[in-house]
Amino acid sequence: MSASLLYHAFGAAHYHYVKSEYCGGEIRLHLAKNPEKQRCIVCRSRRIIRQGKRMYPIRSVPIGSKSVWVCLHLHQLECKECGGRRQESRGIADPRKSYTRQLARLVLDLTKVMTLHDVSCFLK
């Protein structure tokens, strides 16, 4: 999958495609941060050590009638400069949200012409 499609369709800048899964009527896109774009969250230094990795499933805009989940594989980063130890930022979703910014925008746009019940039925 091209980086251009990831950016324009899902807002996933600085990610690369890992794999796709199709199960139970859902599409799961697995993405990981490009190593050359990883920086310390605290001081923005590039002198970091990647440690454990964790997967975060985030709901995204549907493709046709299929629900789409973007599964982000993110590292714990330790900075050699400032000693900070943080999870790398997600970028496509706000902190502690289980959905992308694009999905939030779609819901807001749909509520202009549909009821909340219709939107929830449409997006499942």
C-alpha positions as CSV (number, residue, x, y, z in Angstrom):
1,M,0.0,0.0,0.0
2,S,1.5,3.4,-1.0
3,A,2.4,6.0,1.6
4,S,0.3,8.5,-0.4
5,L,-2.9,6.4,0.0
6,L,-2.2,6.0,3.7
7,Y,-1.8,9.8,4.1
8,H,-4.7,10.9,2.0
9,A,-7.3,8.3,2.9
10,F,-6.4,7.7,6.6
11,G,-4.3,10.7,7.6
12,A,-1.4,8.4,8.5
13,A,1.7,10.5,7.8
14,H,5.1,8.9,8.7
15,Y,3.7,5.3,8.8
16,H,4.4,2.3,6.6
17,Y,2.1,-0.5,5.7
18,V,2.7,-3.8,7.5
19,K,-0.2,-6.1,6.5
20,S,-4.0,-6.4,6.0
21,E,-6.5,-8.7,7.6
22,Y,-10.0,-9.4,6.5
23,C,-12.2,-11.1,9.1
24,G,-15.8,-10.9,10.1
25,G,-16.7,-8.2,7.6
26,E,-14.0,-5.9,8.9
27,I,-10.8,-4.7,7.4
28,R,-7.7,-4.4,9.7
29,L,-4.8,-2.4,8.4
30,H,-1.6,-2.8,10.3
31,L,0.7,0.2,10.3
32,A,4.0,1.0,11.9
33,K,5.9,4.3,12.3
34,N,8.8,4.8,9.9
35,P,12.0,4.4,12.0
36,E,13.6,7.5,10.4
37,K,10.7,9.6,11.6
38,Q,10.8,8.5,15.2
39,R,11.8,11.2,17.7
40,C,11.7,11.8,21.4
41,I,8.3,13.0,22.5
42,V,9.8,15.3,25.1
43,C,12.8,17.0,23.4
44,R,12.3,15.9,19.7
45,S,15.8,14.4,19.6
46,R,16.6,11.6,17.1
47,R,18.9,9.9,19.6
48,I,16.4,7.3,20.9
49,I,16.3,3.7,21.8
50,R,13.3,1.7,20.7
51,Q,12.0,-0.7,23.3
52,G,8.8,-2.8,23.6
53,K,6.1,-2.6,20.9
54,R,2.4,-2.5,21.5
55,M,-0.6,-2.7,19.1
56,Y,-3.4,-0.1,19.3
57,P,-6.6,-0.8,17.2
58,I,-8.3,2.5,16.2
59,R,-11.6,2.7,14.3
60,S,-11.3,4.6,11.0
61,V,-13.6,5.6,8.1
62,P,-15.4,2.7,6.4
63,I,-14.6,1.4,3.0
64,G,-18.0,0.8,1.4
65,S,-20.0,-1.3,3.9
66,K,-16.9,-2.7,5.6
67,S,-15.7,-1.3,9.0
68,V,-12.0,-0.4,9.0
69,W,-9.7,-0.6,11.9
70,V,-6.2,0.8,11.7
71,C,-3.9,-1.2,14.0
72,L,-0.9,0.9,15.0
73,H,2.2,-0.8,16.1
74,L,3.9,1.7,18.4
75,H,7.2,1.5,20.3
76,Q,8.2,2.7,23.8
77,L,11.0,5.2,23.2
78,E,13.8,6.1,25.5
79,C,15.8,9.3,24.8
80,K,19.6,9.3,25.1
81,E,19.5,13.1,25.4
82,C,16.9,13.9,28.1
83,G,16.3,10.4,29.5
84,G,12.6,10.7,28.7
85,R,10.7,7.5,28.3
86,R,7.4,7.7,26.4
87,Q,5.1,5.9,24.0
88,E,5.6,7.3,20.5
89,S,2.7,9.6,19.4
90,R,-0.2,8.1,17.3
91,G,-0.6,11.0,15.0
92,I,-3.9,9.9,13.4
93,A,-6.0,10.0,16.6
94,D,-6.2,12.2,19.6
95,P,-4.7,10.8,22.8
96,R,-7.0,8.3,24.6
97,K,-9.4,8.2,21.6
98,S,-10.4,4.9,19.9
99,Y,-11.2,6.5,16.6
100,T,-9.4,8.6,14.0
101,R,-9.8,12.3,13.4
102,Q,-11.2,11.4,9.9
103,L,-13.9,9.3,11.4
104,A,-14.8,12.1,13.8
105,R,-15.0,14.5,10.9
106,L,-17.2,12.1,8.9
107,V,-19.6,11.7,11.8
108,L,-19.9,15.5,12.2
109,D,-20.5,15.9,8.4
110,L,-23.2,13.2,8.4
111,T,-25.1,14.7,11.4
112,K,-25.7,17.7,9.2
113,V,-28.0,15.7,6.9
114,M,-28.9,12.6,9.1
115,T,-30.1,11.9,12.6
116,L,-27.7,10.5,15.2
117,H,-29.6,7.2,15.0
118,D,-29.2,7.0,11.2
119,V,-25.4,7.8,11.5
120,S,-24.9,5.1,14.1
121,C,-26.8,2.6,12.0
122,F,-24.8,3.6,8.9
123,L,-21.4,3.3,10.7
124,K,-22.4,0.3,12.8
